[in-house]
Every structure is written in C-alpha cells, then in structure tokens.
C-alpha cells in the first residue's frame, strides 16, 4: 500500500537530474525577481498583479479583497484594470456555488472559459486572498510540472531545447498579469503526456479542462485527433473525441443560462490582417509627426518582434519534410492564423494581448522539430530569446507605476 502511494512521486523523481534542478531554480528565481519588480511599485502588494480596476470593483465590492490594490485608471479606461480580475471574480462565484456571473463583464466569450476560475476556486475556501494565492499557485505549479512532462516527451538529444519552453516569454507574460494562457498550455502538455502514456481518463479530464480554460487548446488537440483518425486508431479517435463532451455540456448550460449567449461570438474578432496592418500604419504615422515622441516609438516597436515571429513561425511550418509531424505543422499554422486575424483594437494595440497568443506555439514547435530535424528552427529560437530579453527589460526596468488605491 505504501509503495503504491509513493509510486507517482518516484516517477516524478525520475524526471529530475542536476541540470533540471538548476533550470528549475533559475526559473523560480526569475519569477521571484519579476514578481518583486511588480509588487514594489504597489507597496509590495501581491494583489497588484490581479489588476483590479475600480470600474469593476465598484460593481463587485462584496468579493473584492480588503487591502488589495485597485487601479484608478488612465485617460479613457475608467479604471478598467485587466483580465486577471475577471478570472478572480468568476472563481469567487464558483467558490460560493452561486454561479452568478460577475457584474460588468461580457459573459459571451468569458463565461465559456471556466477552467482557470474552477482551479482558482479550489483555494477559495481560504477566503478572498486564498483565491489570489490560487492564481499564483496554478500558473507556477502547472508550468513547472508540464516542463518535466515535456522534457520526458522530447528525444534525449533535443531535451536541452526545453529551456525555451520553461522560459517561454509569452508564458511569463501570462503569469505577469495572472491570466490563463500558461495554465491552458500546461494542461495541454500534461494531457498529451497522459495520452502517450496510456492514461485515458487523465487525458480526457485534462484536455477538457484545457479547452474550458482557453479555446486555443484545440489547436493542439484537433490535429492530434485528425492524426489518429487518418491512422484508423479508432479507440484513440473515441478518446480524443471524448474531450469535447464536458465543454459541449458547459456550452449547452451557457446557452440556457444566458439567452443572448452564442458560441459563434468569437468569430466577431476574426479580422484578417487588420491588426498587423493597422499596427504598421500606426508606426508610420508616429514616425511622420513633426515632433517625434521617442518613448511612443519605442513602445510601438516593442511589438515588432512579434510580427517577425509570426512570419518565421508560418514559414517554418513549410520547411523540412512536410509529411513528418504534419499534425504539429497544422497546430502551428492554426496559432499563426489566430495571430493574423487578431484585430488592432482588442489585440495588436496592446502588447500583452497579442503576445500571449504565441504561448502555445513554443511547445508545438518543439514537438515538430522532434519529428522532423530538417525544420528551420534556430532563427525562431533566437527571436524567442530576444523577445524574452525585451520582456524582462520592460517588466523589471521600464514599466511605470499606474495610479491606484488601497481597497478598504
């Protein structure tokens, strides 16, 4: 009995060697530095990364933690804060088993994403600050755990490239504002590990949770289902198809709970190349002003490496032997399609919004080169390293302190 209890722990320890421990320590140290650089601007208060906005706090006062940081807003945003607060307030309704949708938020494309709030709600019994702790915990715990799993899935001679997964700049960006992208990707990797290691129930549950965390999980799972279908592995086809059951049931409930809700709402955000074109036009407009504002130019160019990464990712999907790893090529192209169709107003106008779209592309790219060593990948990884450097530069040294208050 004792041996069975410790068997999962023994399997986890097999992942670990000195190099992994050093990498994990380096990652935790980096997270610590990035977190402190954020907290110090707001009286060392961890709630600052949740990004509560005064506009929404006033509508959900009873669930706002006391002594938390609430942003008063800049010109035009009325203290709207950022997306982390949506997951927090959503989780509080789950903790209270009320299923009441938080006031002020658009339920049409937020309510389907119950996965991350559900995980946070597991800490909700500790109180409102317990929910905030849960947001930190799941972002970090699942990412490190999925890093171990990904290393195990890669061929031994390619495992050193897993450093690009651990230090994925887009996952760090997701953590920086405590949103769901890194959680979704972590769940996908853990689900894929269970799939390849014949753990069907864990695969279905983790995959379903990943889809309910954020829809781009399908960019990985759909090609996986397509590959087993083409290979006529019928049991696996049924297994992958089963991952849709829980999301379909939840979406059915939403259509009943919110009469105006519709699953096709996300298609409203599909604007082919409008975001990148408008972004480019904004750069030319700023450069042609009689008085050039260099800070604004620098802020605009912070998104330019993402344009290059889009083209590199798209081109790389068509290099090497196209028949090898085709399912990962499809997943990579789905991700780049999402980036290409992202509009300017909601995505390309804000670095955090568009950058997080690339989060799942990094593990997909790693699995692709594991299947086909002839894929062009060095340029992609070099650009990833540059993006990571620029993110850390911004997070630690450049980001300014916004107007805020302590909520009582």
N, C-alpha and C positions, 0 to 999 in steps of 0.2 A: 504493500500500500504506500509506504513512504517513498519507495523507488519510483512508483508511478507519479506521485505528486511532484517529485523533483525532475522528472524526465523533461518537461518543457524547458526548465531552467538549464539543464545540461545541454540541450540542443542549442539554446541561445548562446551559451558559453563557447560552443564550437565556432561561432561566428568571430569570436574575439581573438585577436593577437595584438602584439605590441603596437603595430602600425595603426590598427583600427582604434585602439585606446588613445593613441596620440592624436589622431584625427578627431576623435570624439571630444577630447579635452580641448583641442583648438577650436572646434565648433562651439562648444559651450562657452569658452572664453570670449569668442567673438560675439555671441548672443548677449553675454553679460555686458560687454562694452557698449554694444549698440543700444541695449535697454537703458543702461545708465545715462548714456548721452541724451536719450529722450527724456527720461524722468527728471534729470537735473534741471531742465528748463521749466518744469512744472512742480517745483517743491518736492522732488523725489517721490512723486505720487504715481504708483503703477497704473492707476485708473486712467491716466492721461492717454495711454495707447489705445484705449477703447474708443476714444474720440467721441465722447458725448457732446451733442450740440444742444444749445439752450432751447432752440425751437422745439425739439422733440422731447427734451427733458420736461418742459412745462406741460406737455400732454401726457407724460407718463411719470409724474412725480413720485407716485407711491412705490415704484420699482427702481428709482434712481438711488444708488448707494450714497449715504451721507459721507461728507468729506471727500467726495470724488471731484475730479477735475471736469468742469463743464466749459466748453468753448463758447465764447460770446459771438464769434463770427467776424468775418471780414466784410467789406462792402459787397452787398449783393447776395450773400448766402444766409443771412439772418441767424447765424449760429447753428447751421445745419449739421456740423460735425461730419463724421464719415461712417462707412458701412459697419464697422465693428459694433456700434451701438445697436444696430438692427438685430444682429445675432444675439447680443446680450438680452435685449428686451423680449425677443422671441423665446429665448431659453427660459426666461422668468415665467412666461405664461405656461410653458411645459412643466416647470417645477411646481407651479401652483395647480396643475392639472385643470386649468380653466379653458385652454385652447382659445382664449380671447386674443385676437390679433392686436399687437401694439398699435396705439393710436398714432396717426400721422404718416405711416409708411404705406407704400404701394404694395398691396398683397399679391398683385398679379404675377410678378416674377420673383418675389421674395419668399412668399409662403411655400412654394414647392421645395425650397432649399432648407428642409427641416433637419438634415443630418447633423450639421455642426451645432445648431442650437440644442438638439437632443443630447449630444455628448456633453455640452456645457451644463445642461440641466441636471446631469448626474452629480454635479458638485453643488447644485442649487440648494440642497438641504442644509448646507453650511451657511446659507444666507446670501445676501447680495454680493458681498465681497468673495464669497465662495464661488459664485458664478464667474467673477473676474479671474480668479485663480484658475478655474477650469479652462478659460480661453487661452491662458499661457500654457497650461499643462498639455492640452491636446495638440497645440501647434508644435511643441518641442518634443514631447514623448513619441508621438506618431512619426515625426520626421526622422528621429534617430533610429527608431525601430525599423522603419522602412528602408533606411540606409543599410542596416545589417542585412535585411532581406535582399535588397538589390545586389549587394556585393556577392551574396551567395548564388544569385541567378546569373551573374556575368561569368564568362570564362576567366580562368585564373590569370591569364596574361593581359586581360583588359580591366582587371579589378582596380588598378590604380586610377582609372578614369572615373571611378565612383566619387572621387573628390569633387567633381563638377556637379554631382547630384547633392552631396552634403552641403556644399557651399553655393548652391543654386541661388543666384542673386534675386530671382523672382520669388522664390520661397521665402527668402529673408525679407523681401518687400512685403509679402503677405503677412509674415509674423509682425513686422514693424507696425502694422495697423490692425493686427489681430483679426484678420478676416479668414475666409475658408479655403483659399486656393491650395495652400500647402497641405491642409488637412485632407482635401479631396485627393490630391496626388498620392499622399501617404497611403490612404486607404486603397487606392488602385494598385499600388505596388504590392501591398500586403495581400490583396486579393489574388493578384497574379501569382505570387509565391504559393499561396494555398492551391491555386488551380494546377500548377505544375507539380505540386507535391501531394496531389490526390486527397485534398481535404475539401470535399464538395460543399458541405454545409457552411463552413467558414468562408469559402469563396463566395457563395450566394449572398450571405449576410453582409460581408464587407463590400462587395460590389454594389449591392442595393443601397447601402449606406453612402457609398461614394457618389452614386448617381443622385441621391437625395441631398448630398452636400453641395454639389455643383454639376451642371449638365455636361461640361467637357470630359467627365469621366467616360462618357460614351465614345469619345474619340479614340480611346484605348480598347474599350470593351466591344464595340461594334466590329472593328476589324478582326478582333480575336474570334468572335462568333462567326464571322464570314470565313475565316481560315478553317475552322473545324467543320463548317458546312461543306466547303469545297472538298475537304478530305473525307467527307462522309463519316465522320465520327459522331454518330447520332446521339450517344449518351452525353457527349460534351456539348453538342448543339442544344439539347434539352437543358443542360446545366447552365449554359450561358444565357439561354432564353429565360430561365427562371429568375435571373437577376432583375428582370423588368416587372415581376409580379408585385412586389411591395411598392415600387414607385407608381405603378398604374393604380393600385388601390388608394394610395395617398392622393394622387391627382383626381381620382373619382370623388374622394371626400371633399376636396377643394372646390370642385365644380358644384357640389351640393351646398357647401358652407358659404361660398362667395358666388352668388348668381352671376356676377359680371366677370368672373374669372374665366380665362381661356388659356389653354396650353400654347396656343399659337402666338401669345403676346410677345414672346422673344423674337419673333420674326420682324417685329417693328424696328429692331435695332440693326437689321441687316441692310447696310448701305455700302455696296461695293466700291471700295477705294475712296469713298467720300472723306473718310477720316484722314488718310495719308495725304490726299490731295489738298485738303483744307489746311493741314498742318504745314505742308510745304509752302502754300500761299502765305501763311502767317509769317514764316521765316523771311520770305522775300519782302513782304510788307514792312516788317520791322527793320530790315536792312536798308530800305529805301527811304526811311524817315529822315527829315532834315537834321534832327538831333537823335543820334543813335544811343539807345539805352543798353549799355553793355550787359547789365545784370539780366535784363529781359532776354537778350540774345543768348546768354549762357543758359538761362532756364529753358529756352526753346530748344537749344541744341542738345540738352540732356536726353531728349527723346530720339535724337537722330540715330544713335547706335541700334535702336530697336527697328528702325527702317532697314538698316543694313542686315540685321539679324533675320528679319522677315525674308529678304531676298536670298540670303545664304541658306536658310532652312529650306526654302522652296526649291532652290537649285540642287541642294544636297540630296533631296529626296529622289532626284532623277539621275544620280551618279551611281557608279558601280554596276553590278549585275542586277537588273531590275526584278528578276524573278526571285531573288533572295530577299527575305524579310519584307515582302511586299505588304504584309499587314501593318508593319510599323511605318512603312512609307505612307500608307493611307492615313494612319493616325497622325503623322507629322503634317501631311497636307491638310487634314481637317483643322488642325491647330492654326496653320498659316491662313487658311480660309477665314477662320474666325477673326484673326488679326486684320486681314484685308478688308473685311466687311464691317469692321467696327467704325461707328460714326465719330465725328470730331467732338461734338458737344458732350457726349457721355463718356468717351474713352480717350481719344487722342489729345484732347485738351488738358488732360491730367496724367502725369507720368505714372502714378500708382495704378490708375485704372487700366491703361493699355499694357503696362509691363507684366502685370500678373497673368495676362492671357498666355504668356510664353511658359508658364511654370511647368506644365505637363510635357512640353516639347523636349525637355532635357532628358528624362528617363526614356522616352520613346526613342530619342536619338541614340542613346547608349545601347538599347536593345537592337536597334537597327545595325549599328556597326559590329555588334556581336554576331549578327547573322551574315553580314557582308563586309569583309575587311577592306573592300575596294571603295567604299563610300568615302567621299571627301568630307572630312570632319575636323581637321586641325584648325582651319580658319574659323569654324563655328565656335570651337572651344576657346580660341584666342580672344574672339569678340566677347564671349561669355565672361572671361576673366576681366576684360576691360569694363564691361557693364558692372561687374561686382565691385571693382575699384571705384568707379564713379558713384555707385550707390553708397558705399561706405564713406566716401568723401562728403557726399551730401548729408547722410544721416548723422555723422559724427561732428562735422565741422561747419556745414553751411546752413542747414535747416534753421529757420528763425522761430522765435517764441511767439505764439499767437496769443491774442487776448483771451483771458479765461477768468473763471471764478471758482472758489471752493463751494461745493453744494452743501447746504445745511438744511 
